[in-house]
Amino acid sequence: MKKDLHEIPRVRDSLSYLYIEHAKIKQDGHSIKICDKEGITPIPCATINCIMLGPGTDITHAAVRNLVENDCMILWCGEGGVRFYAQGLGRTRSARNVIYQALLCSLPKFRLLVAKKMYLMRFKGSLSIDTTIKQLRGKEGSRVKLVYQDNSIRTGVEWKGRSYKRNSWYASDPINRAISSANSCLYGICHAAIVALGYSPALGFIHTGKQLSFVYDIADLYKSEITIPLAFDIVKDSTNDISRRVRISCREQFRKSRLLKRVVEDVKLVLDIKQYLNPSEKDLLDPSKLTLKDYDSDYAVPGYLWDPDEGFQDGGINFNDD
């Protein structure tokens, strides 16, 4: 069966990701090998969806080529897989997902439906899609305020409100610094999942105008459950070395909650609005009309040319009538 890289990347069919730090990565036949103080570990490239390179990693050109040819996304990130810095090519050469996302983001009705779904997920089906966006924002503000208050009561950590200054980190109280550190870790994991799926981190629906707008949209789905309680627990135990302790706790909590898998499922869920559309609107989102197939067999092929009347046209053809 021919492999179609235009399909949504199946990031759950193999290892979701491999995080490596303080090691050298080299090509080893059709695999790569990781050389560190523990010895040499061979890794078959075809079994990994995403390799995350943390501090102290050194990777050869041959290893990068091998990973890319086996459809493995390469991410350069901070310690423990947080603080996303850069990315290589992922599992698909198709722009279908980002075109679909751009279409949803560009048409007001579609964007509104996606934004509403993001809010409704936080209320676990207790609100209707007919609720206005202003009402949803108001309810969300009240919900988050209650989350802060409940965690303050639970841990005994005083809560004076969300406030921090980026240029004066220690001017904020310990709990605000802990929440900011935890959210930074959360943004890194969400960012990695979004780009691995072939979506754009910049095309947000609730947030807008920043290169990480969609990252903020998705991360907000998990703050009340993961990062806020974690931050209060950290400060309850001690106010020393907050940032480091938060990063360590986030790594463990992300692993226990299988957060990467959840992000993949939730991204697809929030962008699926077909049930609210009429037939003509659904037709706009027909995957076959977003991109054509069958040019992944040669990664160097630039793709197709767009024509407003005749649709997709083959590239590399002389269209001059002379």
ZADO-1210 file (C-alpha; in nm, 4 decimals, padded with zeros to 6 digits):
<atoms>
<atom x="00.0000" y="00.0000" z="00.0000" code="MET" pos="1"/>
<atom x="00.1416" y="00.3359" z="-00.0993" code="LYS" pos="2"/>
<atom x="00.2211" y="00.5685" z="00.1854" code="LYS" pos="3"/>
<atom x="00.0309" y="00.8966" z="00.1664" code="ASP" pos="4"/>
<atom x="00.2056" y="01.1662" z="00.3663" code="LEU" pos="5"/>
<atom x="-00.0886" y="01.3986" z="00.3141" code="HIS" pos="6"/>
<atom x="-00.2827" y="01.2120" z="00.5787" code="GLU" pos="7"/>
<atom x="-00.2860" y="01.3580" z="00.9292" code="ILE" pos="8"/>
<atom x="00.0328" y="01.2332" z="01.0958" code="PRO" pos="9"/>
<atom x="-00.0390" y="00.9241" z="01.3050" code="ARG" pos="10"/>
<atom x="00.1732" y="01.0310" z="01.5997" code="VAL" pos="11"/>
<atom x="00.0296" y="00.7499" z="01.8126" code="ARG" pos="12"/>
<atom x="00.1321" y="00.4650" z="01.5808" code="ASP" pos="13"/>
<atom x="00.4851" y="00.4582" z="01.7199" code="SER" pos="14"/>
<atom x="00.6825" y="00.6214" z="01.9996" code="LEU" pos="15"/>
<atom x="00.5346" y="00.9683" z="02.0424" code="SER" pos="16"/>
<atom x="00.8685" y="01.1325" z="02.1115" code="TYR" pos="17"/>
<atom x="01.2195" y="01.0745" z="02.2394" code="LEU" pos="18"/>
<atom x="01.3921" y="01.3372" z="02.4519" code="TYR" pos="19"/>
<atom x="01.7740" y="01.3443" z="02.4492" code="ILE" pos="20"/>
<atom x="02.0191" y="01.5694" z="02.6324" code="GLU" pos="21"/>
<atom x="02.3957" y="01.5729" z="02.6955" code="HIS" pos="22"/>
<atom x="02.4701" y="01.3216" z="02.4205" code="ALA" pos="23"/>
<atom x="02.6097" y="01.2853" z="02.0688" code="LYS" pos="24"/>
<atom x="02.3753" y="01.1560" z="01.7984" code="ILE" pos="25"/>
<atom x="02.5232" y="00.9869" z="01.4954" code="LYS" pos="26"/>
<atom x="02.4058" y="00.7815" z="01.1994" code="GLN" pos="27"/>
<atom x="02.4278" y="00.4054" z="01.2429" code="ASP" pos="28"/>
<atom x="02.3276" y="00.2344" z="00.9174" code="GLY" pos="29"/>
<atom x="01.9526" y="00.2845" z="00.8766" code="HIS" pos="30"/>
<atom x="01.9243" y="00.3914" z="01.2392" code="SER" pos="31"/>
<atom x="02.0815" y="00.6496" z="01.4654" code="ILE" pos="32"/>
<atom x="02.2882" y="00.5872" z="01.7745" code="LYS" pos="33"/>
<atom x="02.2932" y="00.7915" z="02.0919" code="ILE" pos="34"/>
<atom x="02.6306" y="00.8134" z="02.2605" code="CYS" pos="35"/>
<atom x="02.6362" y="00.9350" z="02.6212" code="ASP" pos="36"/>
<atom x="02.7967" y="00.8486" z="02.9536" code="LYS" pos="37"/>
<atom x="02.5785" y="00.5376" z="02.9773" code="GLU" pos="38"/>
<atom x="02.7168" y="00.3973" z="02.6519" code="GLY" pos="39"/>
<atom x="02.5737" y="00.3609" z="02.3000" code="ILE" pos="40"/>
<atom x="02.1994" y="00.3163" z="02.2340" code="THR" pos="41"/>
<atom x="02.0793" y="00.2372" z="01.8781" code="PRO" pos="42"/>
<atom x="01.7394" y="00.3850" z="01.7845" code="ILE" pos="43"/>
<atom x="01.5487" y="00.2784" z="01.4684" code="PRO" pos="44"/>
<atom x="01.4410" y="00.6056" z="01.3052" code="CYS" pos="45"/>
<atom x="01.1154" y="00.4593" z="01.1709" code="ALA" pos="46"/>
<atom x="00.9814" y="00.3967" z="01.5232" code="THR" pos="47"/>
<atom x="00.9915" y="00.7600" z="01.6372" code="ILE" pos="48"/>
<atom x="00.7529" y="01.0417" z="01.5498" code="ASN" pos="49"/>
<atom x="00.9490" y="01.3215" z="01.7142" code="CYS" pos="50"/>
<atom x="01.2990" y="01.3556" z="01.8572" code="ILE" pos="51"/>
<atom x="01.3495" y="01.6411" z="02.1025" code="MET" pos="52"/>
<atom x="01.7066" y="01.7663" z="02.1416" code="LEU" pos="53"/>
<atom x="01.7754" y="01.9213" z="02.4804" code="GLY" pos="54"/>
<atom x="02.0832" y="02.0973" z="02.6178" code="PRO" pos="55"/>
<atom x="02.4233" y="01.9477" z="02.5440" code="GLY" pos="56"/>
<atom x="02.3217" y="01.7545" z="02.2319" code="THR" pos="57"/>
<atom x="02.5434" y="01.7263" z="01.9265" code="ASP" pos="58"/>
<atom x="02.3897" y="01.5748" z="01.6109" code="ILE" pos="59"/>
<atom x="02.5613" y="01.4990" z="01.2810" code="THR" pos="60"/>
<atom x="02.4402" y="01.6033" z="00.9377" code="HIS" pos="61"/>
<atom x="02.4009" y="01.2369" z="00.8392" code="ALA" pos="62"/>
<atom x="02.1831" y="01.1650" z="01.1418" code="ALA" pos="63"/>
<atom x="01.9582" y="01.4626" z="01.0661" code="VAL" pos="64"/>
<atom x="01.9163" y="01.3469" z="00.7056" code="ARG" pos="65"/>
<atom x="01.8366" y="00.9930" z="00.8207" code="ASN" pos="66"/>
<atom x="01.5709" y="01.1123" z="01.0645" code="LEU" pos="67"/>
<atom x="01.4062" y="01.3427" z="00.8107" code="VAL" pos="68"/>
<atom x="01.3999" y="01.0705" z="00.5443" code="GLU" pos="69"/>
<atom x="01.2190" y="00.8508" z="00.7968" code="ASN" pos="70"/>
<atom x="00.9581" y="01.1226" z="00.8629" code="ASP" pos="71"/>
<atom x="01.0782" y="01.2010" z="01.2132" code="CYS" pos="72"/>
<atom x="01.0251" y="01.5556" z="01.3371" code="MET" pos="73"/>
<atom x="01.3335" y="01.7127" z="01.4972" code="ILE" pos="74"/>
<atom x="01.2801" y="01.9730" z="01.7694" code="LEU" pos="75"/>
<atom x="01.5429" y="02.1791" z="01.9491" code="TRP" pos="76"/>
<atom x="01.4162" y="02.2585" z="02.2969" code="CYS" pos="77"/>
<atom x="01.5091" y="02.3439" z="02.6527" code="GLY" pos="78"/>
<atom x="01.5702" y="02.1122" z="02.9441" code="GLU" pos="79"/>
<atom x="01.3170" y="01.8320" z="02.9761" code="GLY" pos="80"/>
<atom x="01.1438" y="01.9126" z="02.6487" code="GLY" pos="81"/>
<atom x="01.0229" y="02.2588" z="02.7456" code="VAL" pos="82"/>
<atom x="01.0947" y="02.5990" z="02.5927" code="ARG" pos="83"/>
<atom x="01.0690" y="02.5231" z="02.2235" code="PHE" pos="84"/>
<atom x="01.3443" y="02.6854" z="02.0133" code="TYR" pos="85"/>
<atom x="01.3336" y="02.5503" z="01.6578" code="ALA" pos="86"/>
<atom x="01.2028" y="02.2694" z="01.4412" code="GLN" pos="87"/>
<atom x="01.2930" y="02.0605" z="01.1397" code="GLY" pos="88"/>
<atom x="01.0625" y="01.8844" z="00.8955" code="LEU" pos="89"/>
<atom x="00.7913" y="01.6646" z="01.0415" code="GLY" pos="90"/>
<atom x="00.6039" y="01.3531" z="00.9391" code="ARG" pos="91"/>
<atom x="00.4204" y="01.5122" z="00.6477" code="THR" pos="92"/>
<atom x="00.5281" y="01.7253" z="00.3523" code="ARG" pos="93"/>
<atom x="00.1683" y="01.8303" z="00.2991" code="SER" pos="94"/>
<atom x="00.0364" y="02.1757" z="00.3860" code="ALA" pos="95"/>
<atom x="-00.3169" y="02.0385" z="00.4180" code="ARG" pos="96"/>
<atom x="-00.3447" y="02.0794" z="00.7946" code="ASN" pos="97"/>
<atom x="-00.2160" y="02.4347" z="00.8018" code="VAL" pos="98"/>
<atom x="-00.4348" y="02.5298" z="00.5023" code="ILE" pos="99"/>
<atom x="-00.7351" y="02.3835" z="00.6837" code="TYR" pos="100"/>
<atom x="-00.6401" y="02.5773" z="00.9972" code="GLN" pos="101"/>
<atom x="-00.5947" y="02.8988" z="00.7984" code="ALA" pos="102"/>
<atom x="-00.9371" y="02.8556" z="00.6394" code="LEU" pos="103"/>
<atom x="-01.1016" y="02.8107" z="00.9778" code="LEU" pos="104"/>
<atom x="-00.9130" y="03.1079" z="01.1157" code="CYS" pos="105"/>
<atom x="-00.9958" y="03.3376" z="00.8215" code="SER" pos="106"/>
<atom x="-01.3736" y="03.2919" z="00.7981" code="LEU" pos="107"/>
<atom x="-01.5526" y="03.4603" z="01.0935" code="PRO" pos="108"/>
<atom x="-01.8225" y="03.1935" z="01.1341" code="LYS" pos="109"/>
<atom x="-01.5710" y="02.9100" z="01.1336" code="PHE" pos="110"/>
<atom x="-01.3355" y="03.0907" z="01.3697" code="ARG" pos="111"/>
<atom x="-01.6173" y="03.1672" z="01.6110" code="LEU" pos="112"/>
<atom x="-01.7218" y="02.8013" z="01.6216" code="LEU" pos="113"/>
<atom x="-01.3673" y="02.6868" z="01.6952" code="VAL" pos="114"/>
<atom x="-01.3256" y="02.9517" z="01.9661" code="ALA" pos="115"/>
<atom x="-01.6539" y="02.8461" z="02.1252" code="LYS" pos="116"/>
<atom x="-01.5525" y="02.4802" z="02.1214" code="LYS" pos="117"/>
<atom x="-01.2324" y="02.5722" z="02.3048" code="MET" pos="118"/>
<atom x="-01.4345" y="02.7390" z="02.5785" code="TYR" pos="119"/>
<atom x="-01.7000" y="02.4653" z="02.5922" code="LEU" pos="120"/>
<atom x="-01.4357" y="02.1952" z="02.6476" code="MET" pos="121"/>
<atom x="-01.3502" y="02.3593" z="02.9782" code="ARG" pos="122"/>
<atom x="-01.7109" y="02.3305" z="03.0943" code="PHE" pos="123"/>
<atom x="-01.7414" y="01.9627" z="02.9940" code="LYS" pos="124"/>
<atom x="-02.0620" y="01.9960" z="02.7933" code="GLY" pos="125"/>
<atom x="-02.2585" y="02.2009" z="03.0462" code="SER" pos="126"/>
<atom x="-02.2944" y="02.4961" z="02.8047" code="LEU" pos="127"/>
<atom x="-02.4464" y="02.5206" z="02.4573" code="SER" pos="128"/>
<atom x="-02.2716" y="02.6197" z="02.1355" code="ILE" pos="129"/>
<atom x="-02.5344" y="02.8950" z="02.1122" code="ASP" pos="130"/>
<atom x="-02.3823" y="03.0725" z="02.4125" code="THR" pos="131"/>
<atom x="-02.2326" y="03.4011" z="02.2950" code="THR" pos="132"/>
<atom x="-01.8577" y="03.4531" z="02.2994" code="ILE" pos="133"/>
<atom x="-01.8952" y="03.7362" z="02.5523" code="LYS" pos="134"/>
<atom x="-02.0937" y="03.5103" z="02.7831" code="GLN" pos="135"/>
<atom x="-01.8311" y="03.2378" z="02.7472" code="LEU" pos="136"/>
<atom x="-01.5501" y="03.4791" z="02.8301" code="ARG" pos="137"/>
<atom x="-01.7361" y="03.5965" z="03.1383" code="GLY" pos="138"/>
<atom x="-01.8015" y="03.2413" z="03.2568" code="LYS" pos="139"/>
<atom x="-01.4421" y="03.1452" z="03.1867" code="GLU" pos="140"/>
<atom x="-01.3146" y="03.4387" z="03.3896" code="GLY" pos="141"/>
<atom x="-01.5318" y="03.3357" z="03.6837" code="SER" pos="142"/>
<atom x="-01.4248" y="02.9720" z="03.6499" code="ARG" pos="143"/>
<atom x="-01.0530" y="03.0512" z="03.6514" code="VAL" pos="144"/>
<atom x="-01.0919" y="03.2885" z="03.9443" code="LYS" pos="145"/>
<atom x="-01.2567" y="03.0087" z="04.1402" code="LEU" pos="146"/>
<atom x="-00.9757" y="02.7676" z="04.0434" code="VAL" pos="147"/>
<atom x="-00.7190" y="03.0053" z="04.1929" code="TYR" pos="148"/>
<atom x="-00.9251" y="03.0529" z="04.5088" code="GLN" pos="149"/>
<atom x="-00.9853" y="02.6805" z="04.5567" code="ASP" pos="150"/>
<atom x="-00.6162" y="02.5986" z="04.5208" code="ASN" pos="151"/>
<atom x="-00.5260" y="02.8753" z="04.7618" code="SER" pos="152"/>
<atom x="-00.7640" y="02.7293" z="05.0205" code="ILE" pos="153"/>
<atom x="-00.6419" y="02.3740" z="04.9518" code="ARG" pos="154"/>
<atom x="-00.2730" y="02.4561" z="04.9993" code="THR" pos="155"/>
<atom x="-00.2836" y="02.7533" z="05.2336" code="GLY" pos="156"/>
<atom x="-00.0814" y="02.9614" z="04.9851" code="VAL" pos="157"/>
<atom x="-00.1983" y="03.3237" z="04.9853" code="GLU" pos="158"/>
<atom x="-00.3469" y="03.4393" z="04.6537" code="TRP" pos="159"/>
<atom x="-00.3605" y="03.8107" z="04.5715" code="LYS" pos="160"/>
<atom x="-00.4372" y="03.7800" z="04.2002" code="GLY" pos="161"/>
<atom x="-00.2524" y="03.7019" z="03.8784" code="ARG" pos="162"/>
<atom x="00.0291" y="03.9534" z="03.8378" code="SER" pos="163"/>
<atom x="00.3826" y="03.9336" z="03.7074" code="TYR" pos="164"/>
<atom x="00.6336" y="04.1554" z="03.5284" code="LYS" pos="165"/>
<atom x="00.8470" y="03.9993" z="03.2570" code="ARG" pos="166"/>
<atom x="01.1263" y="04.2533" z="03.3041" code="ASN" pos="167"/>
<atom x="01.1225" y="04.2303" z="03.6836" code="SER" pos="168"/>
<atom x="01.0868" y="03.8615" z="03.7596" code="TRP" pos="169"/>
<atom x="01.1451" y="03.8763" z="04.1355" code="TYR" pos="170"/>
<atom x="00.9018" y="04.1634" z="04.1803" code="ALA" pos="171"/>
<atom x="00.6247" y="03.9037" z="04.1596" code="SER" pos="172"/>
<atom x="00.5292" y="03.6888" z="04.4572" code="ASP" pos="173"/>
<atom x="00.6370" y="03.3205" z="04.4627" code="PRO" pos="174"/>
<atom x="00.3045" y="03.1778" z="04.3483" code="ILE" pos="175"/>
<atom x="00.2914" y="03.4016" z="04.0418" code="ASN" pos="176"/>
<atom x="00.6488" y="03.3049" z="03.9510" code="ARG" pos="177"/>
<atom x="00.5588" y="02.9376" z="03.9916" code="ALA" pos="178"/>
<atom x="00.2523" y="02.9687" z="03.7692" code="ILE" pos="179"/>
<atom x="00.4514" y="03.1526" z="03.5014" code="SER" pos="180"/>
<atom x="00.7246" y="02.8858" z="03.5056" code="SER" pos="181"/>
<atom x="00.4714" y="02.6037" z="03.4844" code="ALA" pos="182"/>
<atom x="00.2852" y="02.7678" z="03.1975" code="ASN" pos="183"/>
<atom x="00.6129" y="02.8150" z="03.0084" code="SER" pos="184"/>
<atom x="00.6708" y="02.4380" z="03.0300" code="CYS" pos="185"/>
<atom x="00.3152" y="02.3742" z="02.9132" code="LEU" pos="186"/>
<atom x="00.3608" y="02.6054" z="02.6142" code="TYR" pos="187"/>
<atom x="00.6707" y="02.4108" z="02.5105" code="GLY" pos="188"/>
<atom x="00.4917" y="02.0750" z="02.5012" code="ILE" pos="189"/>
<atom x="00.1851" y="02.2172" z="02.3213" code="CYS" pos="190"/>
<atom x="00.4094" y="02.3931" z="02.0680" code="HIS" pos="191"/>
<atom x="00.5952" y="02.0695" z="01.9929" code="ALA" pos="192"/>
<atom x="00.2706" y="01.8771" z="01.9375" code="ALA" pos="193"/>
<atom x="00.1200" y="02.1455" z="01.7138" code="ILE" pos="194"/>
<atom x="00.4146" y="02.1674" z="01.4748" code="VAL" pos="195"/>
<atom x="00.4520" y="01.7873" z="01.4696" code="ALA" pos="196"/>
<atom x="00.0933" y="01.7661" z="01.3434" code="LEU" pos="197"/>
<atom x="00.1601" y="02.0147" z="01.0655" code="GLY" pos="198"/>
<atom x="-00.0365" y="02.3085" z="01.2066" code="TYR" pos="199"/>
<atom x="00.0811" y="02.6657" z="01.2579" code="SER" pos="200"/>
<atom x="00.1456" y="02.7884" z="01.6138" code="PRO" pos="201"/>
<atom x="00.0671" y="03.1438" z="01.4991" code="ALA" pos="202"/>
<atom x="-00.2901" y="03.0993" z="01.3699" code="LEU" pos="203"/>
<atom x="-00.4924" y="03.1267" z="01.6882" code="GLY" pos="204"/>
<atom x="-00.8681" y="03.1451" z="01.7360" code="PHE" pos="205"/>
<atom x="-00.9117" y="03.2981" z="02.0806" code="ILE" pos="206"/>
<atom x="-00.5655" y="03.4519" z="02.0978" code="HIS" pos="207"/>
<atom x="-00.4348" y="03.6484" z="01.8026" code="THR" pos="208"/>
<atom x="-00.1431" y="03.8579" z="01.6809" code="GLY" pos="209"/>
<atom x="00.1434" y="03.6535" z="01.8256" code="LYS" pos="210"/>
<atom x="00.3605" y="03.3780" z="01.6761" code="GLN" pos="211"/>
<atom x="00.2348" y="03.1457" z="01.9520" code="LEU" pos="212"/>
<atom x="-00.1344" y="03.2365" z="01.9482" code="SER" pos="213"/>
<atom x="-00.2538" y="02.8803" z="01.8748" code="PHE" pos="214"/>
<atom x="-00.0150" y="02.7468" z="02.1395" code="VAL" pos="215"/>
<atom x="-00.1817" y="02.9732" z="02.3965" code="TYR" pos="216"/>
<atom x="-00.5249" y="02.8581" z="02.2773" code="ASP" pos="217"/>
<atom x="-00.4435" y="02.4911" z="02.3289" code="ILE" pos="218"/>
<atom x="-00.2437" y="02.5348" z="02.6501" code="ALA" pos="219"/>
<atom x="-00.5380" y="02.7102" z="02.8158" code="ASP" pos="220"/>
<atom x="-00.7283" y="02.3796" z="02.8002" code="LEU" pos="221"/>
<atom x="-00.4961" y="02.2284" z="03.0629" code="TYR" pos="222"/>
<atom x="-00.3916" y="02.5064" z="03.2998" code="LYS" pos="223"/>
<atom x="-00.6708" y="02.4589" z="03.5547" code="SER" pos="224"/>
<atom x="-00.6069" y="02.0861" z="03.5695" code="GLU" pos="225"/>
<atom x="-00.2273" y="02.0744" z="03.5567" code="ILE" pos="226"/>
<atom x="-00.0159" y="02.3876" z="03.5914" code="THR" pos="227"/>
<atom x="-00.2176" y="02.5894" z="03.8444" code="ILE" pos="228"/>
<atom x="-00.2519" y="02.3109" z="04.1059" code="PRO" pos="229"/>
<atom x="00.1114" y="02.2113" z="04.0475" code="LEU" pos="230"/>
<atom x="00.2327" y="02.5675" z="04.1077" code="ALA" pos="231"/>
<atom x="00.0402" y="02.5967" z="04.4350" code="PHE" pos="232"/>
<atom x="00.1812" y="02.2624" z="04.5517" code="ASP" pos="233"/>
<atom x="00.5367" y="02.3737" z="04.4728" code="ILE" pos="234"/>
<atom x="00.5031" y="02.6981" z="04.6704" code="VAL" pos="235"/>
<atom x="00.3306" y="02.5185" z="04.9561" code="LYS" pos="236"/>
<atom x="00.6392" y="02.2983" z="05.0011" code="ASP" pos="237"/>
<atom x="00.8964" y="02.5764" z="04.9654" code="SER" pos="238"/>
<atom x="00.9640" y="02.9103" z="04.7995" code="THR" pos="239"/>
<atom x="01.3258" y="02.8196" z="04.7234" code="ASN" pos="240"/>
<atom x="01.4497" y="02.7408" z="04.3703" code="ASP" pos="241"/>
<atom x="01.0945" y="02.7688" z="04.2334" code="ILE" pos="242"/>
<atom x="01.1667" y="02.7635" z="03.8600" code="SER" pos="243"/>
<atom x="01.3811" y="02.4492" z="03.8693" code="ARG" pos="244"/>
<atom x="01.1406" y="02.2586" z="04.0942" code="ARG" pos="245"/>
<atom x="00.8478" y="02.3565" z="03.8738" code="VAL" pos="246"/>
<atom x="01.0244" y="02.2300" z="03.5590" code="ARG" pos="247"/>
<atom x="01.1016" y="01.8953" z="03.7212" code="ILE" pos="248"/>
<atom x="00.7449" y="01.8553" z="03.8476" code="SER" pos="249"/>
<atom x="00.5992" y="01.9546" z="03.5106" code="CYS" pos="250"/>
<atom x="00.8004" y="01.6877" z="03.3300" code="ARG" pos="251"/>
<atom x="00.6684" y="01.4204" z="03.5643" code="GLU" pos="252"/>
<atom x="00.3104" y="01.5481" z="03.5536" code="GLN" pos="253"/>
<atom x="00.3107" y="01.5675" z="03.1735" code="PHE" pos="254"/>
<atom x="00.4307" y="01.2079" z="03.1607" code="ARG" pos="255"/>
<atom x="00.1709" y="01.0802" z="03.4082" code="LYS" pos="256"/>
<atom x="-00.1173" y="01.2598" z="03.2380" code="SER" pos="257"/>
<atom x="00.0004" y="01.1501" z="02.8893" code="ARG" pos="258"/>
<atom x="-00.0335" y="01.5118" z="02.7919" code="LEU" pos="259"/>
<atom x="00.1230" y="01.4812" z="02.4464" code="LEU" pos="260"/>
<atom x="-00.1393" y="01.2264" z="02.3401" code="LYS" pos="261"/>
<atom x="-00.4176" y="01.4446" z="02.4805" code="ARG" pos="262"/>
<atom x="-00.2937" y="01.7520" z="02.2932" code="VAL" pos="263"/>
<atom x="-00.2978" y="01.5588" z="01.9644" code="VAL" pos="264"/>
<atom x="-00.6557" y="01.4440" z="02.0230" code="GLU" pos="265"/>
<atom x="-00.7780" y="01.7830" z="02.1452" code="ASP" pos="266"/>
<atom x="-00.6279" y="01.9785" z="01.8533" code="VAL" pos="267"/>
<atom x="-00.8187" y="01.7583" z="01.6095" code="LYS" pos="268"/>
<atom x="-01.1331" y="01.7853" z="01.8239" code="LEU" pos="269"/>
<atom x="-01.1449" y="02.1650" z="01.8480" code="VAL" pos="270"/>
<atom x="-01.0838" y="02.2043" z="01.4735" code="LEU" pos="271"/>
<atom x="-01.3676" y="01.9684" z="01.3815" code="ASP" pos="272"/>
<atom x="-01.6740" y="02.1903" z="01.3361" code="ILE" pos="273"/>
<atom x="-01.8527" y="01.9979" z="01.0585" code="LYS" pos="274"/>
<atom x="-02.1526" y="01.9140" z="01.2766" code="GLN" pos="275"/>
<atom x="-02.2422" y="02.2851" z="01.2937" code="TYR" pos="276"/>
<atom x="-02.2168" y="02.3567" z="00.9193" code="LEU" pos="277"/>
<atom x="-02.4561" y="02.3353" z="00.6264" code="ASN" pos="278"/>
<atom x="-02.3647" y="02.1227" z="00.3194" code="PRO" pos="279"/>
<atom x="-02.2102" y="02.4089" z="00.1211" code="SER" pos="280"/>
<atom x="-01.9951" y="02.5133" z="00.4174" code="GLU" pos="281"/>
<atom x="-01.8818" y="02.1545" z="00.4724" code="LYS" pos="282"/>
<atom x="-01.7816" y="02.1420" z="00.1071" code="ASP" pos="283"/>
<atom x="-01.5350" y="02.4260" z="00.1687" code="LEU" pos="284"/>
<atom x="-01.3535" y="02.2038" z="00.4181" code="LEU" pos="285"/>
<atom x="-01.3373" y="01.8992" z="00.1916" code="ASP" pos="286"/>
<atom x="-00.9774" y="01.7715" z="00.2344" code="PRO" pos="287"/>
<atom x="-00.9510" y="01.6874" z="-00.1359" code="SER" pos="288"/>
<atom x="-00.9997" y="02.0553" z="-00.2181" code="LYS" pos="289"/>
<atom x="-00.7346" y="02.1837" z="00.0204" code="LEU" pos="290"/>
<atom x="-00.4325" y="02.0172" z="-00.1389" code="THR" pos="291"/>
<atom x="-00.3739" y="01.7604" z="-00.4097" code="LEU" pos="292"/>
<atom x="-00.2016" y="01.4299" z="-00.3495" code="LYS" pos="293"/>
<atom x="00.0879" y="01.2330" z="-00.4907" code="ASP" pos="294"/>
<atom x="00.3884" y="01.4636" z="-00.4900" code="TYR" pos="295"/>
<atom x="00.5397" y="01.3293" z="-00.1691" code="ASP" pos="296"/>
<atom x="00.7169" y="01.0608" z="-00.3718" code="SER" pos="297"/>
<atom x="00.9731" y="01.3304" z="-00.4568" code="ASP" pos="298"/>
<atom x="01.0359" y="01.5760" z="-00.1743" code="TYR" pos="299"/>
<atom x="01.2096" y="01.8186" z="-00.4109" code="ALA" pos="300"/>
<atom x="00.8946" y="01.8716" z="-00.6210" code="VAL" pos="301"/>
<atom x="00.7610" y="02.2185" z="-00.5319" code="PRO" pos="302"/>
<atom x="00.3957" y="02.1157" z="-00.5561" code="GLY" pos="303"/>
<atom x="00.1164" y="02.2665" z="-00.7598" code="TYR" pos="304"/>
<atom x="00.0268" y="02.6110" z="-00.8893" code="LEU" pos="305"/>
<atom x="-00.3019" y="02.7697" z="-00.7871" code="TRP" pos="306"/>
<atom x="-00.5429" y="02.9017" z="-01.0505" code="ASP" pos="307"/>
<atom x="-00.8653" y="03.0877" z="-00.9567" code="PRO" pos="308"/>
<atom x="-01.0631" y="02.9316" z="-01.2431" code="ASP" pos="309"/>
<atom x="-00.9049" y="02.5945" z="-01.3121" code="GLU" pos="310"/>
<atom x="-00.7893" y="02.4984" z="-00.9647" code="GLY" pos="311"/>
<atom x="-00.4559" y="02.3246" z="-00.9112" code="PHE" pos="312"/>
<atom x="-00.2109" y="02.3115" z="-01.1990" code="GLN" pos="313"/>
<atom x="00.1096" y="02.1120" z="-01.2310" code="ASP" pos="314"/>
<atom x="00.4233" y="02.3155" z="-01.1603" code="GLY" pos="315"/>
<atom x="00.7173" y="02.3243" z="-01.3983" code="GLY" pos="316"/>
<atom x="00.5017" y="02.3551" z="-01.7116" code="ILE" pos="317"/>
<atom x="00.5292" y="02.6336" z="-01.9685" code="ASN" pos="318"/>
<atom x="00.1850" y="02.7955" z="-01.9736" code="PHE" pos="319"/>
<atom x="00.2817" y="03.0455" z="-02.2458" code="ASN" pos="320"/>
<atom x="00.0571" y="03.0013" z="-02.5533" code="ASP" pos="321"/>
<atom x="00.3376" y="03.1036" z="-02.7919" code="ASP" pos="322"/>
</atoms>
